[in-house]
C-alpha cells in the first residue's frame, strides 16, 4: 500500500515565500519597463481620451505642469498666472508602442501652429508643449517637431520644455470622458460621457485637426 506524504510545513512556507518573491520581482520589473511621456494639448480630457485608446498605453493622468505654483487647482490654472499647462502624463509600455510613435500621434492630434491656446480654449494654460527629462528625449522631441513642421509647411510653435513637477488634477477630471455622473452643462443636464462629446464637438477640436492633418490625424476621424 502506497502512502502520499504531505509536504513539511517548513517546505510549504519556503515555497510560498519564493513564489511571493518571484511575483514581487516580476511586478517591479514590469513597472521598471514602463515609461512616461508628458504633453500639453489643450483640454486634458481630450488628450487623456485620445491616448488611452492607443495599444501599449497603460494609462493617462490629467494634471498641471510647467509652472511655479505648488499644488495648483483647476481654477487657479484656468485663470492664468500660474505658468502651468493643462497636461497629461502618459504611461506606456515601450515594447508595444514607442515614444517616437506617441509624439508623432500627439503632434497630429493638436493644432501645433496655434500659440494662443487650442481650438475654443484660449489662454496660456491651453497651449501645447512637450516635456522631456533628458538629452535623448529632447533630441527626439525636437526632431518630431521639425518633422511636423516640414509636413505642414508652416511654423510649429509647440515648445520642447524641461520636465517639471507634474501635479495630478482633481479627481473629477480623471477619466471624465467616460464618466456616468449627471452634470449640468450649457447643453442642459447630461451624463459626463455625453457632456464630454458635446463639448468636444462644439469646441471644434476634431474639425480643425482634420482640416490641418487630414488622414494623418490619428484620433479625429473616430469622433
SULHUWO-V665883 format. One record per pair of residues at least 12 apart in sequence whose ideal C-beta (glycine too) atoms are under 7 Angstrom apart, sorted by the first residue. I is the first residue (numbers start at 0). J is the second residue. Records with the same first field share a line. If there is no record, write none. Layout:
I=J / J
This chain:
32=92 / 94
33=57 / 90 / 91 / 92
34=91 / 93 / 98
35=88 / 89 / 90
36=89 / 91 / 98 / 101
37=64 / 86 / 88 / 130 / 162 / 165
38=86 / 87 / 105 / 128 / 129 / 130
39=84 / 85 / 86 / 126 / 127 / 128
40=105 / 108 / 109 / 117 / 127
41=109 / 116 / 117 / 118 / 120 / 125
42=85 / 117 / 120
43=61 / 85 / 86 / 87 / 168 / 172
44=61 / 172 / 175 / 176 / 195
45=199 / 204
46=87
47=59 / 61 / 87 / 176
48=176
49=108 / 218
50=87 / 89
53=96 / 104
54=95 / 96
55=91 / 92 / 95 / 96
56=89 / 91 / 96
57=90 / 91 / 92
58=90
59=87 / 88 / 89
60=87 / 88 / 167 / 173
61=87 / 168 / 172 / 173
62=86 / 88 / 165 / 166 / 167 / 168
63=76 / 83 / 84 / 85 / 86 / 166 / 168
64=83 / 84 / 86 / 130 / 163 / 164 / 165 / 166
65=82 / 83 / 84 / 128 / 160 / 163
66=81 / 82 / 83
67=82
68=81 / 83
70=166
71=83 / 166
73=168 / 169 / 172
76=124
77=124
79=122 / 123 / 124
83=124
84=124 / 126 / 128
85=124 / 125
86=165
88=165
89=101
98=139
99=139 / 143
102=129 / 139 / 140 / 143
103=143
104=217
106=143 / 144 / 147 / 157
107=212 / 215 / 216 / 217
108=208 / 216 / 217 / 218
109=127
110=207 / 208 / 211
111=127 / 147 / 155 / 156 / 157
112=151 / 153 / 154 / 155 / 156
114=126 / 156
118=202 / 203 / 204 / 207
119=202 / 203
120=202
127=157
128=157 / 158 / 160
129=157 / 159
130=160 / 162
131=159 / 161 / 162
132=162
137=159
140=159
141=159
144=157 / 159
175=191 / 195
176=192 / 195
177=192
178=191 / 192
179=191 / 192
182=194
184=197
199=222
205=219 / 222
